[in-house]
Amino acid sequence: MIRDIVIYGDQVLRTKGKRIEEIDDEIRALAGDMLETMYGASGVGLAAQQVGKALQLTVIDVSDAESRPSQMWIAGEEVDPKDHMPLILVNPELQLSEELEVSTEGCLSFPEITAEIARPGKVKVVAQDLQGNRLEFEAAGLLGRALQHEMDHLNGILFIDRMSSAAKASLAGRLKRLVAEHRE
């Protein structure tokens, strides 16, 4: 089922997600709905907050993003990320590399708004899948960026919080309009 995507101005986007203690049918159904919603909106990632649920759950699929490559390593061995998509991550935790890379980001909760965002170039992820199995891998490129973007959502942090003050100032009018539209 495609769900409505929460737009900037809704407080749930600023809410840290609760840890999922039990992966039950309700969580599995939510993850399925999130995937369907993400694909329907042509996104590469979606956090539970973006469908109104403050939980530590995110879905990611970068397999169609040909123009922005991704890298993935499992147990130190490079693998094709497409073979592991979509990713459904429960209670994810990230370790970030030191080196920063700047790239364009957008967000389904901020329609038609993009900005250059600096983020670490590589991440290490530990999470659970929908069966409760431990997942552990490293990622870079678009996948690494998407993981960080979605992890921010799970902690109530938005990509506008990572923008330069000049970029944020240039978007101030558009951001105010989004908030005003949300209140209507």
Sequence and secondary structure as in RCSB ss.txt:
>XXXX:A:sequence
MIRDIVIYGDQVLRTKGKRIEEIDDEIRALAGDMLETMYGASGVGLAAQQVGKALQLTVIDVSDAESRPSQMWIA
GEEVDPKDHMPLILVNPELQLSEELEVSTEGCLSFPEITAEIARPGKVKVVAQDLQGNRLEFEAAGLLGRALQHE
MDHLNGILFIDRMSSAAKASLAGRLKRLVAEHRE
>XXXX:A:secstr
       TT GGGGS  B  S   HHHHHHHHHHHHHHHHTT SEEEGGGGT  BSEEEE  TT TTS EEEEET
TEEE GGGG SEEEEEEEEEE S EEEEEEEETTEEEEEEEEEEESEEEEEEE TTS EEEEEEEHHHHHHHHHH
HHHHTT  GGGGS HHHHHHTHHHHHHHHHHHH 
